[in-house]
Amino acid sequence: MQYNTQRKRMPLPEYGRSIQNMVYHALTIEDRAERQKCANTIINIMGNMFPHLRDVPDFKHKLWDHLAIMANFQLDIDYPYELIQKDNLVTKPDSIAYPATRIRYRHYGRTLEVLIRKACELPEGEEKRNLTALICNHMKKDFMAWNKDTVDDRKIADDLYELSAGKLQMTDDIMQLMASRLTQNYRPKNNFQNNRNNGSNNQRKKY
């Protein structure tokens, strides 16, 4: 008995040992026409293994690339597509530069700082007040995720003042908007509870 660990390593194990053996057999066929026919048969079998990918663009192209890879680019046939270069299989992609932007308070995150800058650019009015209230509520939520004990409105106000360079402040109007937004968020839950209570009362009346 021969274990898989003792066999030759497969370049693309997702196709299985049987497909790989077919490729090895194709390499031994001397007649070019017969070898081409064998390669076409292998491609059809490979495609039937993944029928859900038939509508994917360039699916056939990928199959021929995979056939060439499993044959170590030594299968002399007429490929219907331009094959991937063997050297491209070992090249590494370019490194993506890591963002070097400094975040003043990491528990608030980068997105909140972007929102604060956007709010500072808005003219005075209802839109700016609503956005500021939204930012304050979001800061409270982020602060509670970092410090689960308590959150002080004074701390949120100070951080908002610092992050906005004094352009945004948590005034009484802003705090009222914050409270109204929280009430709106919980209103659907209360309506659902009221509907359940009304349904219970109606059932009691029947009996």
C-alpha positions in Angstrom: 0.0 0.0 0.0 1.3 3.4 -1.0 0.4 6.5 1.0 -0.3 9.9 -0.6 2.6 11.3 1.3 4.9 8.9 -0.5 3.6 9.9 -3.9 4.7 12.7 -6.1 3.4 16.1 -5.0 0.5 17.4 -7.1 0.8 21.0 -8.3 -3.0 21.5 -8.1 -4.4 18.9 -5.6 -8.0 20.3 -5.9 -8.3 18.3 -9.1 -7.3 15.0 -7.5 -4.9 12.3 -8.2 -6.8 10.8 -11.0 -6.7 13.9 -13.1 -3.0 14.3 -12.4 -2.4 10.7 -13.6 -4.3 11.6 -16.8 -2.0 14.5 -17.4 1.0 12.2 -16.8 -0.4 9.8 -19.4 -0.9 12.6 -21.9 2.8 13.5 -21.6 3.7 9.9 -22.7 1.6 10.0 -25.9 3.9 10.3 -28.9 1.2 11.0 -31.6 0.5 14.8 -31.5 -3.1 14.4 -32.7 -3.8 11.8 -30.1 -2.2 13.9 -27.5 -4.3 16.8 -28.4 -7.4 14.7 -28.2 -6.4 13.5 -24.8 -5.8 17.0 -23.6 -9.3 18.1 -24.8 -10.8 15.2 -22.9 -9.0 16.1 -19.7 -10.2 19.7 -20.0 -13.8 18.5 -20.3 -13.5 16.3 -17.2 -11.9 19.2 -15.3 -14.8 21.5 -16.3 -17.4 18.9 -15.2 -15.8 18.9 -11.7 -16.8 22.6 -11.2 -20.1 23.1 -13.1 -21.0 26.1 -11.0 -18.1 28.0 -12.5 -19.0 27.6 -16.1 -20.5 31.0 -16.3 -17.5 32.7 -14.8 -15.5 34.7 -17.4 -12.3 33.1 -18.7 -13.3 29.8 -17.0 -12.0 27.8 -20.0 -8.9 29.9 -20.1 -8.1 29.0 -16.5 -8.6 25.3 -17.1 -6.0 25.3 -19.9 -3.7 27.3 -17.6 -4.2 24.6 -14.9 -3.6 21.8 -17.4 -0.2 23.4 -18.4 0.7 23.8 -14.7 -0.1 20.2 -13.9 2.0 19.2 -16.9 4.9 21.5 -15.7 4.5 23.3 -19.1 5.9 20.3 -20.9 2.7 19.2 -22.7 3.3 19.9 -26.5 -0.2 20.6 -27.8 -2.1 23.5 -29.5 -3.5 25.6 -26.7 -6.5 27.7 -27.6 -5.4 30.5 -25.3 -2.2 32.3 -24.4 -0.9 30.5 -21.4 0.3 32.0 -18.2 4.0 32.3 -18.0 5.8 29.9 -15.7 7.8 32.7 -14.1 4.7 34.5 -13.1 3.7 31.6 -10.8 6.5 32.4 -8.4 6.5 36.2 -8.5 5.2 38.0 -5.4 2.7 40.8 -5.7 3.8 44.3 -4.9 3.6 45.2 -1.2 0.7 47.5 -0.2 1.9 50.4 1.9 0.4 50.4 5.4 -1.5 53.5 6.3 0.8 55.8 8.2 -1.9 58.3 9.3 -1.8 58.9 13.0 -5.0 58.4 14.9 -5.4 60.7 17.9 -7.7 58.3 19.9 -7.7 54.8 18.5 -10.9 53.8 20.3 -12.7 56.4 18.2 -11.1 55.2 14.9 -10.1 56.9 11.7 -13.7 57.2 10.3 -14.8 59.4 13.2 -12.0 61.9 12.6 -13.1 62.1 8.9 -16.7 62.8 10.0 -15.5 65.5 12.4 -13.6 67.2 9.6 -16.6 67.0 7.4 -18.8 68.6 10.1 -16.3 71.4 10.6 -16.6 72.2 6.9 -20.4 72.5 6.9 -22.0 75.9 7.3 -23.8 76.6 10.5 -27.3 75.2 10.4 -29.5 72.2 11.0 -27.4 69.8 8.9 -24.2 70.6 10.9 -26.1 70.2 14.3 -27.5 66.9 13.3 -24.2 65.6 12.1 -22.5 66.8 15.3 -25.2 65.0 17.4 -24.6 61.8 15.4 -20.9 62.1 15.9 -21.3 62.6 19.7 -23.6 59.5 20.0 -21.1 57.5 18.0 -18.3 58.7 20.2 -20.2 57.6 23.3 -20.8 54.1 21.8 -17.1 53.7 20.9 -16.1 54.9 24.3 -18.3 52.4 26.0 -16.9 49.6 23.9 -13.4 50.6 25.2 -14.4 51.5 28.8 -17.4 49.4 29.8 -17.8 51.0 33.2 -19.1 54.5 32.4 -19.0 57.3 30.0 -19.0 61.0 31.0 -20.6 63.5 28.7 -17.9 66.0 29.8 -15.2 63.6 28.5 -17.0 63.3 25.1 -17.3 67.1 24.9 -13.6 67.6 25.6 -12.6 65.0 23.1 -14.9 66.5 20.5 -13.5 70.0 21.2 -9.9 68.7 20.8 -10.5 66.6 17.7 -12.2 69.5 15.9 -9.7 72.1 17.1 -12.4 73.9 18.9 -14.8 74.1 15.9 -17.4 71.7 17.3 -18.9 71.8 20.8 -21.4 69.7 22.7 -24.0 72.4 23.4 -27.4 72.0 25.0 -29.0 71.9 21.6 -26.7 69.1 20.5 -27.4 67.1 23.7 -31.2 67.5 23.0 -30.6 66.2 19.5 -28.6 63.3 20.8 -31.4 62.4 23.2 -34.1 62.6 20.5 -32.0 60.3 18.2 -31.7 57.7 21.0 -35.5 57.9 21.5 -36.1 57.4 17.8 -33.9 54.4 17.8 -35.8 52.7 20.6 -39.2 53.7 19.4 -39.8 50.6 17.1 -39.0 48.3 20.0 -41.6 50.1 22.1 -44.2 49.9 19.4 -43.6 46.2 19.0 -44.1 45.8 22.7 -47.3 47.8 22.7 -48.6 45.7 19.8 -47.9 42.5 21.9 -49.7 44.0 24.9 -52.7 45.0 22.8 -52.8 41.5 21.3 -52.7 40.0 24.8 -55.5 42.3 26.0 -57.7 41.4 23.0 -57.3 37.7 23.7 -58.3 38.3 27.3 -61.5 40.1 26.1 -62.6 37.1 24.1 -62.6 34.9 27.2 
